[in-house]
Amino acid sequence: MDAIHFNIKSNGKVSNRGIYVVLGIDLEGKKDILSIVIGENESSKFWLKIADELRF
C-alpha cells in the first residue's frame, strides 16, 4: 500500500489529490494491482476503508 500526491487541475481549480495503490504479490512472485483509488487525504480510516473493500 502506498500513495503519491499530485496537484490536479479540475474545473479551473488546482487541488492536491492522492493516488492510492494496493499491490499484491502471489506465491510465484507475480505482481498484481489490487486497487487504485484517487482521494483527497490520507488517513488510517481511509486505508481501513480500502482494506475492507478488498476483503469482498
C-alpha positions as CSV (number, residue, x, y, z in Angstrom):
1,M,0.0,0.0,0.0
2,D,1.3,3.4,-1.0
3,A,0.3,6.8,-2.2
4,I,1.7,9.5,-4.4
5,H,0.3,13.1,-4.3
6,F,-0.2,15.3,-7.3
7,N,-1.5,18.8,-8.0
8,I,-4.5,18.2,-10.3
9,K,-6.4,20.9,-12.2
10,S,-10.2,20.3,-12.4
11,N,-12.8,22.8,-13.4
12,G,-10.3,25.7,-13.3
13,K,-9.1,24.9,-9.8
14,V,-5.9,23.2,-8.7
15,S,-6.1,20.8,-5.8
16,N,-3.8,18.3,-4.2
17,R,-5.0,14.8,-4.7
18,G,-3.5,11.4,-3.7
19,I,-3.4,8.3,-5.9
20,Y,-3.5,5.3,-3.6
21,V,-2.3,1.9,-4.9
22,V,-2.5,-1.5,-3.3
23,L,-0.1,-4.1,-4.9
24,G,-0.3,-7.8,-4.2
25,I,2.4,-10.5,-4.8
26,D,1.4,-14.1,-5.1
27,L,3.5,-17.2,-4.1
28,E,5.0,-17.4,-7.6
29,G,6.3,-13.8,-7.3
30,K,3.7,-12.4,-9.8
31,K,2.7,-8.8,-9.0
32,D,-0.9,-7.6,-9.4
33,I,-2.5,-4.3,-8.7
34,L,-5.5,-4.9,-6.4
35,S,-6.8,-1.3,-6.1
36,I,-6.2,2.2,-7.4
37,V,-8.1,5.0,-5.7
38,I,-8.0,8.8,-6.2
39,G,-8.8,10.7,-3.0
40,E,-8.2,13.9,-1.2
41,N,-6.5,12.9,2.1
42,E,-4.6,10.0,3.5
43,S,-5.7,8.7,6.9
44,S,-5.9,5.4,8.8
45,K,-9.7,5.4,8.3
46,F,-9.2,5.8,4.6
47,W,-6.8,2.9,4.4
48,L,-9.2,0.8,6.6
49,K,-12.0,1.5,4.1
50,I,-9.7,0.4,1.2
51,A,-8.7,-2.8,3.1
52,D,-12.3,-3.6,3.9
53,E,-13.3,-3.2,0.2
54,L,-10.6,-5.7,-0.8
55,R,-11.9,-8.4,1.6
56,F,-15.0,-8.8,-0.6
